[in-house]
Amino acid sequence: MSERKYEYCGPSRTPQKVNNRDTPLSLENATIVIRKAWSSGRIHVGTHIKKRFRERGVDMIDLENIVRKGSVITREYDEVYKNWKYRMAGSTDDRQLEVIIALDSSEDLSDSPLAIPLTVFEKNVPNSPEC
């Protein structure tokens, strides 16, 4: 089996900031925007989700499969960070996974969206933690 490898190939320029948005995207539009962020390399992978990757046997390839083949199923507003979080569901390697992804509301969602994966977990597994 060949080694699974993920390499950054995103933009080298810093996009212009915009005013924050209070209005959520539709589930369909959120799926499109998250995929656009992924395709352009505008993904911020923080320490929390990296920890969840290790704990739950998930990697960036699994996350890419969810983003490319899955869809947004719910959304909720985060009062603390003042942005919308979207739950994407999809499958990878015979596993049903869900990932929570925030969209940075200060970024231009049509030109250069920034997606921030927050956590990932197994779908429909009894006692599966979501944090």
C-alpha positions as CSV (number, residue, x, y, z in Angstrom):
1,M,0.0,0.0,0.0
2,S,1.4,3.4,-0.9
3,E,1.8,6.1,1.6
4,R,-1.2,8.5,1.9
5,K,0.2,12.1,1.7
6,Y,-1.4,15.5,1.7
7,E,0.5,18.6,0.5
8,Y,-0.5,22.2,0.7
9,C,-1.0,23.7,-2.7
10,G,-3.0,26.8,-1.9
11,P,-2.6,30.5,-2.7
12,S,0.4,32.5,-1.7
13,R,-1.5,35.9,-1.5
14,T,-3.5,37.2,1.4
15,P,-7.1,37.9,0.5
16,Q,-8.9,41.1,1.5
17,K,-11.0,41.1,4.6
18,V,-14.8,42.0,4.5
19,N,-17.4,42.9,7.0
20,N,-18.7,40.1,9.2
21,R,-21.9,38.3,8.1
22,D,-24.8,37.5,10.4
23,T,-26.8,35.7,7.8
24,P,-26.2,32.0,7.3
25,L,-25.6,30.3,4.0
26,S,-28.2,27.7,2.8
27,L,-27.0,24.2,3.3
28,E,-26.4,23.8,-0.5
29,N,-24.4,27.1,-0.7
30,A,-22.4,26.2,2.4
31,T,-21.4,22.9,0.7
32,I,-20.3,24.9,-2.4
33,V,-18.3,27.5,-0.4
34,I,-16.6,24.9,1.8
35,R,-15.5,22.9,-1.4
36,K,-14.3,26.2,-2.9
37,A,-12.2,26.9,0.2
38,W,-10.8,23.4,0.0
39,S,-10.0,23.5,-3.7
40,S,-8.2,26.9,-3.3
41,G,-6.2,25.7,-0.3
42,R,-7.9,28.1,2.1
43,I,-8.3,25.6,5.0
44,H,-7.0,26.3,8.5
45,V,-6.3,23.1,10.4
46,G,-5.8,23.8,14.1
47,T,-4.5,21.8,17.0
48,H,-7.9,20.7,18.2
49,I,-8.9,18.8,15.1
50,K,-5.4,17.4,14.7
51,K,-5.8,15.9,18.2
52,R,-9.2,14.5,17.1
53,F,-7.6,13.0,14.0
54,R,-5.1,11.0,16.1
55,E,-7.8,9.9,18.7
56,R,-10.3,8.8,16.0
57,G,-8.0,7.4,13.3
58,V,-8.8,10.1,10.8
59,D,-6.5,12.0,8.5
60,M,-6.5,14.8,6.0
61,I,-7.3,12.4,3.1
62,D,-10.5,11.3,5.0
63,L,-11.4,14.9,5.6
64,E,-10.9,15.7,1.9
65,N,-13.2,12.8,1.0
66,I,-15.9,14.2,3.3
67,V,-15.6,17.7,1.8
68,R,-15.5,16.6,-1.8
69,K,-18.2,13.8,-1.6
70,G,-20.3,14.7,1.4
71,S,-22.8,17.5,2.0
72,V,-23.7,20.0,4.7
73,I,-26.6,18.7,6.8
74,T,-27.0,21.3,9.6
75,R,-25.7,24.7,10.7
76,E,-25.5,26.7,13.9
77,Y,-24.3,30.1,14.9
78,D,-21.4,30.3,17.3
79,E,-21.9,33.2,19.7
80,V,-18.4,33.1,21.1
81,Y,-16.6,33.3,17.7
82,K,-19.4,35.2,15.9
83,N,-19.4,32.8,12.9
84,W,-21.5,30.0,11.4
85,K,-20.5,26.4,11.9
86,Y,-21.7,23.8,9.4
87,R,-21.9,20.0,9.9
88,M,-20.8,17.9,6.8
89,A,-21.5,14.2,6.6
90,G,-19.9,11.8,4.2
91,S,-18.1,8.5,3.9
92,T,-14.5,7.4,3.5
93,D,-13.0,4.0,3.6
94,D,-16.3,2.4,4.7
95,R,-16.7,4.8,7.6
96,Q,-19.5,7.3,8.0
97,L,-17.9,10.5,9.4
98,E,-19.1,14.0,10.2
99,V,-17.0,17.1,10.5
100,I,-17.9,20.5,11.9
101,I,-16.5,23.3,9.8
102,A,-16.6,27.0,10.5
103,L,-16.5,29.6,7.8
104,D,-14.5,32.8,8.7
105,S,-17.1,35.6,8.5
106,S,-14.4,38.2,7.9
107,E,-13.3,36.6,4.6
108,D,-15.0,37.1,1.2
109,L,-17.1,33.9,0.8
110,S,-17.4,34.3,-2.9
111,D,-13.8,35.1,-3.8
112,S,-11.6,33.6,-1.1
113,P,-13.5,31.7,1.7
114,L,-11.6,30.4,4.6
115,A,-12.9,27.1,6.1
116,I,-11.8,26.0,9.6
117,P,-12.4,22.3,10.4
118,L,-13.1,22.1,14.1
119,T,-13.8,18.5,14.9
120,V,-14.5,15.1,13.3
121,F,-16.3,12.1,14.6
122,E,-17.9,8.8,13.6
123,K,-21.5,9.1,12.5
124,N,-24.2,7.1,14.3
125,V,-21.8,5.4,16.8
126,P,-23.2,5.0,20.3
127,N,-21.4,7.3,22.8
128,S,-19.4,9.0,20.0
129,P,-18.1,12.3,21.3
130,E,-18.7,15.3,19.1
131,C,-16.0,17.6,20.5
